[in-house]
Amino acid sequence: MSVRIITISREFGSGGRMVGKMVADRLGVKFYDRELIQLVAKQSGFALDFVEETGEYSAASSLLYNLSVGGLFAQNGFAPDPLSPADRVQILQNNLIRDLADKEPCVIIGRSANYILRERTDCLHVFIHAPLAQRVQRAIEEYKIPAKDAEKYIQRKDKARAAQYRHYTDGVWGMADNYHLTLDSGVFSLERCCDVITGLAR
Amino acid sequence: MSVRIITISREFGSGGRMVGKMVADRLGVKFYDRELIQLVAKQSGFALDFVEETGEYSAASSLLYNLSVGGLFAQNGFAPDPLSPADRVQILQNNLIRDLADKEPCVIIGRSANYILRERTDCLHVFIHAPLAQRVQRAIEEYKIPAKDAEKYIQRKDKARAAQYRHYTDGVWGMADNYHLTLDSGVFSLERCCDVITGLAR
């Protein structure tokens, strides 16, 4: 297996983003997380916050659009726009991920990139997860989520990511089958996760 | 993480059993697959074939027992035996797995050992999977399943293992969260899988 692209999907608070950054630094390749959002915002004209939110959590808004706006148009005799703004962001994002993968070796965080690039044979698709207690700890310490809200916040994020994955890929988020490698960062340190990934990518 | 026990769950035809054997040989520890079945058969008095089948595929027979035999007893005014023969094999098997883990370092294949030993902190829980096409190939070449039946055979086995896992653990078989490490043996060679596992276990 000759690896050019590494996609890292992750549970919220698992440290997957940090693992990805370490992998990119160690391999000397580009790293796309927030950088991807900025590119999509620039291309689409949508606000950065909107792209950030819809890029990973738009399943609900896309469904709502189809039910409400679509229905409204149809009632009034207009052909409804089949694409919600969230769907448009998604399509732009998918095309951008394909372009980046064509262009040069890189690490891409989240955004169902494992699914979007599933036909390529030069990708390593990774999923990082950890037990809830450890993710709560990281959410409090690193993302400054108030301790009393952290657990609910994480569960809401996970649920939204799973819904997003199901909506756009028809698959189950976090099933081992979707990835070449999954790691529990609650058991292995982030450095160790990085070692395994770079070891398999070389 | 100090690892004494390695559990290897696997999709049928993924080569997970062979990976487990290689890991056990390399680490110089005991290997339990068919050996486990023989121990359960010996302890229970049940036939080897029955133990082999029910040890991994008894969810349906356990449910059927509860519906039919249990109902029959109840209709006739007897307290139904709450345990089917399959459940009895399962309980014996679970106790045996716990005993083996107490006794000495080892590699255990399948039988929801990851779930049974989930409270221990000295285990590495691994899941090996591979794309269907490669598993079909292995089923034909190594397990001598006729080519025309191989795909259906594999799907039936996977379905039964998933049902078994759900029945006895309430979890979803193959979800990354259930394991510390999952590997796609269709992308990495069995030797490479063995390298990663022994590397993380040391």
Interface residues (C-beta under 8 A of the other chain):
Chain A: M1 F127 H129 V172 G174 M175 A176 D177 Y179 H180 L181 T182 L183 D184 V187 F188 R192 V196 G199 L200
Chain B: M1 F127 H129 V172 G174 M175 A176 D177 Y179 H180 L181 T182 L183 D184 V187 F188 R192 V196 G199 L200
